[in-house]
Amino acid sequence: MGHGDVISVSLAPRHGFAKSPVPEVRVVASLGIEGDAHFGAKTQHRYDKRFRRDAPNLRQVHLIAVSVYEDLHALGLDVQAGDLGENITTSGPDLTSLPEGTVLRIGDEAQLELTGLRAPCVLLDRFRPGLRAAVTGTGLDGKSFLRGGVMSLVLLSGTIRPGDRISVIPPPTPYRPLKNV
């Protein structure tokens, strides 16, 4: 399923839209990224906390491909790594096409398990007008989808830095496609 690389790592101590790039992040098993607003075993998403306060946190770490930013730059949109709310910006395989349960080994220690797709919300257009439409794509089946990246949970703790190698470890078959979480 391939290899990739970490381009940038970002976090935000408070809930908001964009995250700020940092030299490294520390991921903690079953909790997420130390110092990030989404750190915790139970859901930390502001909207979901109102309805499913005790639900497991399937959005501990958000990853998005650098190719999304390249496409947005080509459209004239001024966005940088972390601006779409992701913690890790990647190069390499299309993470959104990987099955649920895929494990990403990042660097020497960290392991993340893909839990689902991030569904970009209306906050995209509040951040930059036209951004939501710009991250909407069309699949091979002709249906539209949003290129918002993938969500994951932390299996093994570790430090993640730009330049770290990402190894993709497929889950057991039968594969389940990623769905919005």
Phi, psi and omega in degrees: 000355169104180179229161176210189180221153173278126178266318183206152173233142186217158173206165176218122181291338179239154176296136179187202180260296183278159175240155183262133176298142179225163181294330180199159173232151176251118177265140183240127183310132176070003184236319181121215184261123177305130177087356180265149182299337182266013180288124177154155180284329179260160184310136179244355180294128187304315182292310183296328181298334180289333186245330185225059186304325183263009179290148177297149180277098179270003183241042183294319182225129180254128178239144177216148182282140177299336179298331176297316178295319178300317178295320179293321176297320179298334178273001179087011180272131181270092178225146182234168178308132182095339183294335179267011175087007182278155174270327184227124175260131189236160165240163179112217186299152176289103184298329183290344180267355180282153180284158173302140180090354175300138178256133174252117174267122185240122183069211184273340190232313193292142172224131178242145176248126180291129182250336181170183179270147171272127177265107180300139186251185182297342179298337177303313182287335175289327179287310177216115178307133180088357184292320180299314179297325182291335179262011176269128179241177176238126181281174179299335180275002179086355180275146179278152176213160181257129182271067184262004181092194183233157177250155182208167172239159185269120176271314181232134181292157177171175177256136181239132181228157171304140182096344178297144178280143176247121174255134182261123180244111183291152176282171175296151175280158001284144180286146174244129179293152176293141176236164179299136174237000000 
